[in-house]
């Protein structure tokens, strides 16, 4: 017998589609969908992975409707599977549907306890007006505003532009039943709507389309440009109230916010690079935990090796539900995958 014969899958033939690195992203391409499918099919929901999911889902279901929804901090050493765990949670949360009809929960091999909690989550989702999930990294593009960075992730998950001004403009169009007429007018002019949004304040095509759909918006194109810049500005930061309002408008267009999961991955990397970032993360975590009728679950990840820093110690005090991964959990995954 050769060593390769003792493995469930031939190590010489089997390849990791994601190269062993999970990224919490919205799947937009065929490759990203293939990677997500592979990760769900090979997810080993045992050990602390299973206990972590059970603890997170149980806590959320228990605290719906209460004054506060405890924020979750997932920690572990580099390569322990933090990103993989929260990515699986993100797509199991909504039972993500693939183009061929397959679903996240149908592809993953889950313990009965986890399956039961996810079923209960779906039941609660019907009462809450649906389920929604968003996830990503803050990254360098976040700048100094954690609120705007968080909104960018939420906007993207809702099919909106990540940019604050562009997203608010699109929401304005949808709220006033102008979105389809404006977009169609832009496309009839031979332009892409998303690219014209990048030039929100100066695009003559966008201004003409808006005036065609809503003649009373401004007297002329010049006036439209001035109003767009005044009404949909690009601030360097916003208040907690503005952030909460934007989340509600993006996700709860009918006035009813769905049961929502927000995942921020590798938070410690962002916190270590900016002096006030830790305080910003604390603030957005508290807003998500204490507003919205406990409908939002805020989850962040960070490396165990960095929890000794003063910044992270203060930050972690805001996360009431800690989940810790270990090398034993990784060993289990390696043996089975």
Wavefront OBJ file of the C-alpha trace (Angstrom):
o trace
v 0.000 0.000 0.000
v 1.248 3.462 -0.853
v 0.831 6.502 1.385
v -1.575 8.093 -1.109
v -3.913 5.095 -0.685
v -4.809 6.028 2.903
v -6.356 9.362 1.857
v -10.033 9.725 0.994
v -9.000 11.768 -2.058
v -5.802 11.177 -3.997
v -3.444 14.029 -2.965
v -1.681 13.838 -6.337
v -4.918 14.390 -8.231
v -6.917 16.573 -5.827
v -6.342 20.325 -6.031
v -7.606 23.045 -3.708
v -9.714 25.297 -5.890
v -9.199 28.221 -3.517
v -5.478 27.476 -3.010
v -6.202 27.051 0.699
v -7.202 30.708 1.152
v -10.816 31.755 1.745
v -11.936 35.281 0.875
v -15.172 36.772 2.169
v -16.418 38.343 -1.068
v -19.635 38.640 -3.034
v -19.317 36.066 -5.867
v -19.545 37.945 -9.142
v -17.695 35.726 -11.632
v -17.949 32.094 -12.681
v -14.605 31.394 -11.010
v -15.804 32.860 -7.716
v -18.976 30.769 -7.922
v -16.930 27.611 -8.581
v -14.702 28.428 -5.626
v -17.667 29.012 -3.336
v -19.279 25.759 -4.430
v -16.060 23.847 -3.739
v -15.711 25.434 -0.303
v -19.266 24.504 0.653
v -18.908 20.941 -0.605
v -15.663 20.423 1.340
v -16.636 22.333 4.500
v -15.776 20.100 7.485
v -18.295 21.286 10.066
v -16.779 19.622 13.109
v -14.951 20.639 16.278
v -14.822 24.350 16.983
v -16.175 25.123 13.516
v -19.425 23.360 14.440
v -19.447 24.731 17.981
v -18.749 28.206 16.650
v -21.621 28.104 14.158
v -23.937 26.669 16.776
v -23.004 29.365 19.287
v -23.377 32.200 16.781
v -26.724 31.032 15.395
v -28.139 30.215 18.839
v -27.139 33.607 20.218
v -28.688 35.448 17.293
v -31.982 33.566 17.488
v -32.151 34.028 21.262
v -31.578 37.779 21.105
v -33.907 38.757 18.261
v -36.217 41.417 19.617
v -34.123 42.121 22.691
v -32.287 45.365 23.442
v -28.953 44.166 22.065
v -27.620 41.588 19.598
v -24.149 40.550 20.905
v -21.330 41.128 18.403
v -19.087 38.148 17.571
v -15.276 38.065 17.450
v -13.723 35.042 15.692
v -10.038 34.630 16.528
v -7.286 32.170 15.689
v -3.707 31.969 14.478
v -2.763 32.679 10.866
v -4.301 29.950 8.685
v -6.670 28.625 11.344
v -9.724 29.014 9.115
v -11.303 32.205 10.481
v -12.151 33.539 7.038
v -13.398 30.140 5.921
v -15.728 29.831 8.917
v -17.315 33.255 8.514
v -17.554 32.849 4.743
v -19.498 29.620 5.220
v -21.708 31.358 7.782
v -22.312 34.213 5.347
v -23.629 31.940 2.563
v -25.403 29.424 4.797
v -27.206 32.365 6.435
v -29.188 33.160 3.285
v -28.963 29.637 1.815
v -27.282 31.094 -1.257
v -28.718 29.838 -4.548
v -26.414 28.962 -7.441
v -27.470 29.469 -11.078
v -28.119 25.728 -11.503
v -30.504 25.652 -8.530
v -28.099 24.177 -5.976
v -28.164 25.805 -2.539
v -25.480 26.423 0.065
v -27.220 24.355 2.730
v -27.851 21.555 0.256
v -24.177 21.366 -0.747
v -22.688 21.526 2.742
v -22.523 18.451 4.985
v -23.858 19.898 8.234
v -24.613 18.353 11.636
v -28.298 18.016 12.476
v -28.003 20.662 15.181
v -26.684 23.240 12.716
v -29.323 22.311 10.160
v -32.067 22.792 12.745
v -30.740 26.233 13.726
v -30.555 27.311 10.086
v -34.145 26.140 9.573
v -35.205 28.202 12.577
v -33.280 31.149 11.133
v -35.275 30.829 7.898
v -38.507 30.707 9.895
v -37.537 33.883 11.719
v -36.508 35.393 8.402
v -40.062 35.066 7.113
v -41.268 37.025 10.123
v -38.522 39.631 9.742
v -39.107 40.180 6.050
v -36.277 37.979 4.746
v -32.614 37.245 5.399
v -29.618 39.166 4.111
v -25.848 38.834 4.446
v -22.904 41.074 3.617
v -19.191 40.544 4.081
v -15.734 41.753 3.159
v -12.532 43.384 4.359
v -12.205 47.005 5.347
v -8.851 47.256 3.565
v -6.859 50.305 2.536
v -9.755 51.714 0.482
v -11.656 52.258 3.738
v -9.571 55.350 4.503
v -10.245 56.931 7.867
v -13.987 56.268 7.962
v -15.044 52.839 9.175
v -18.689 53.867 8.741
v -18.266 54.579 5.023
v -16.238 51.398 4.593
v -18.933 49.333 6.282
v -21.591 50.965 4.136
v -19.589 50.133 1.024
v -19.755 46.445 1.957
v -23.474 46.650 2.754
v -24.222 48.583 -0.443
v -22.350 46.039 -2.577
v -24.291 43.162 -1.004
v -27.541 44.938 -1.931
v -26.508 45.397 -5.562
v -25.755 49.097 -5.115
v -22.587 51.062 -5.928
v -20.043 50.986 -3.089
v -19.547 54.749 -3.251
v -21.710 56.589 -0.706
v -22.827 59.363 -3.073
v -23.560 57.020 -5.975
v -25.486 54.582 -3.768
v -27.610 57.369 -2.264
v -28.374 58.668 -5.759
v -29.473 55.212 -6.936
v -31.622 54.827 -3.815
v -33.171 58.240 -4.533
v -34.017 57.122 -8.065
v -35.565 53.868 -6.860
v -37.526 55.560 -4.086
v -39.055 57.938 -6.625
v -39.582 55.300 -9.346
v -37.029 56.980 -11.575
v -34.355 54.280 -11.674
v -35.540 52.344 -14.725
v -36.350 55.432 -16.859
v -32.998 57.073 -16.060
v -30.971 53.920 -16.614
v -32.738 53.133 -19.874
v -32.215 56.681 -21.144
v -28.491 56.426 -20.378
v -28.273 53.107 -22.205
v -30.185 54.467 -25.223
v -27.460 57.111 -25.446
v -24.937 54.291 -25.852
v -23.421 54.604 -22.363
v -23.117 52.237 -19.415
v -25.120 53.404 -16.426
v -22.540 52.288 -13.853
v -19.771 54.209 -15.618
v -21.853 57.364 -15.836
v -22.437 57.081 -12.086
v -18.667 57.370 -11.621
v -19.032 60.887 -13.084
v -22.147 61.710 -11.120
v -21.574 65.452 -10.879
v -20.445 66.151 -14.441
v -21.965 63.508 -16.750
v -24.124 65.321 -19.341
v -25.724 62.017 -20.353
v -26.814 61.287 -16.785
v -28.091 64.831 -16.251
v -30.145 64.730 -19.470
v -31.569 61.318 -18.569
v -32.573 62.571 -15.136
v -34.254 65.670 -16.576
v -36.048 63.546 -19.165
v -37.448 61.312 -16.431
v -38.107 64.155 -13.980
v -38.309 67.571 -15.720
v -38.947 69.314 -12.418
v -35.626 68.221 -10.910
v -33.816 71.295 -12.277
v -34.223 74.023 -14.895
v -31.360 72.769 -17.082
v -28.309 70.484 -17.165
v -26.155 72.978 -15.308
v -28.734 73.180 -12.549
v -28.961 69.389 -12.428
v -25.185 69.105 -11.968
v -25.288 71.651 -9.129
v -28.152 69.865 -7.353
v -26.522 66.450 -7.709
v -23.322 67.734 -6.124
v -25.239 69.439 -3.312
v -27.651 66.605 -2.540
v -25.321 63.629 -3.033
v -21.997 64.814 -1.676
v -18.948 62.636 -0.939
v -18.147 63.317 2.750
v -14.940 62.168 4.434
v -17.056 60.680 7.217
v -20.671 60.439 8.346
v -22.496 60.152 11.669
v -23.810 56.977 13.288
v -27.334 58.197 12.521
v -26.531 58.690 8.830
v -24.925 55.249 8.680
v -27.935 53.581 10.318
v -30.318 55.425 8.010
v -28.331 54.344 4.940
v -28.337 50.696 6.077
v -32.072 50.754 6.632
v -32.721 52.377 3.267
v -30.402 49.984 1.400
v -31.696 46.781 3.016
v -35.183 47.670 4.208
v -36.675 49.515 1.293
v -40.167 48.425 2.366
v -39.580 49.749 5.880
v -38.794 46.318 7.338
v -35.133 45.436 7.858
v -34.416 41.723 7.190
v -32.458 39.475 9.532
v -28.984 40.611 8.529
v -25.466 39.262 8.962
v -22.533 41.659 8.499
v -19.033 40.141 8.429
v -15.813 42.165 8.589
v -12.824 39.916 7.932
v -9.215 40.468 9.144
v -10.154 43.504 11.205
v -6.861 43.519 13.103
v -4.931 44.341 9.916
v -7.003 47.477 9.428
v -6.833 48.456 13.110
v -3.056 48.184 13.189
v -2.567 50.590 10.282
v -4.708 53.556 11.409
v -4.559 55.288 14.807
v -8.310 55.718 15.316
v -9.525 52.637 13.459
v -10.142 50.533 16.580
v -12.470 53.163 17.995
v -14.288 53.351 14.659
v -14.837 49.580 14.610
v -16.112 49.738 18.196
v -18.640 52.394 17.201
v -20.036 50.544 14.179
v -20.210 47.309 16.187
v -22.248 49.071 18.872
v -24.584 50.655 16.329
v -25.240 47.280 14.727
v -25.667 45.591 18.114
v -27.992 48.103 19.745
v -30.105 49.467 16.908
v -32.305 47.853 14.286
v -34.324 45.825 16.809
v -31.528 43.260 17.170
v -32.000 42.232 13.552
v -28.329 42.731 12.626
v -25.575 40.331 13.697
v -22.098 41.888 13.512
v -19.182 39.433 13.139
v -15.484 40.325 12.925
v -12.327 38.216 12.697
v -8.774 38.755 13.924
v -5.560 36.846 14.562
v -4.864 35.453 18.030
v -1.235 36.587 17.850
v -2.301 40.231 17.913
v -4.789 40.247 20.792
v -2.080 41.433 23.174
v -1.954 44.892 21.607
v -3.618 47.666 23.575
v -5.797 48.712 20.638
v -7.272 45.259 20.192
v -7.765 44.693 23.925
v -10.074 47.710 24.078
v -11.801 46.683 20.874
v -12.431 43.098 22.000
v -14.278 44.338 25.076
v -17.093 45.358 22.722
v -17.521 41.808 21.372
v -19.503 39.754 23.852
v -19.404 36.457 21.951
v -15.839 35.173 21.350
v -15.148 32.200 19.056
v -11.602 30.805 19.086
v -10.133 28.400 16.515
v -7.112 26.181 17.117
v -4.625 24.023 15.230
v -6.714 20.945 16.113
v -9.563 22.281 13.993
v -7.228 22.773 11.018
v -5.858 19.236 11.409
v -9.398 17.895 11.148
v -10.035 19.810 7.927
v -6.723 18.746 6.371
v -7.363 15.067 7.103
v -10.844 15.124 5.569
v -10.338 17.449 2.588
l 1 2 3 4 5 6 7 8 9 10 11 12 13 14 15 16 17 18 19 20 21 22 23 24 25 26 27 28 29 30 31 32 33 34 35 36 37 38 39 40 41 42 43 44 45 46 47 48 49 50 51 52 53 54 55 56 57 58 59 60 61 62 63 64 65 66 67 68 69 70 71 72 73 74 75 76 77 78 79 80 81 82 83 84 85 86 87 88 89 90 91 92 93 94 95 96 97 98 99 100 101 102 103 104 105 106 107 108 109 110 111 112 113 114 115 116 117 118 119 120 121 122 123 124 125 126 127 128 129 130 131 132 133 134 135 136 137 138 139 140 141 142 143 144 145 146 147 148 149 150 151 152 153 154 155 156 157 158 159 160 161 162 163 164 165 166 167 168 169 170 171 172 173 174 175 176 177 178 179 180 181 182 183 184 185 186 187 188 189 190 191 192 193 194 195 196 197 198 199 200 201 202 203 204 205 206 207 208 209 210 211 212 213 214 215 216 217 218 219 220 221 222 223 224 225 226 227 228 229 230 231 232 233 234 235 236 237 238 239 240 241 242 243 244 245 246 247 248 249 250 251 252 253 254 255 256 257 258 259 260 261 262 263 264 265 266 267 268 269 270 271 272 273 274 275 276 277 278 279 280 281 282 283 284 285 286 287 288 289 290 291 292 293 294 295 296 297 298 299 300 301 302 303 304 305 306 307 308 309 310 311 312 313 314 315 316 317 318 319 320 321 322 323 324 325 326 327 328 329 330 331 332 333 334 335 336 337
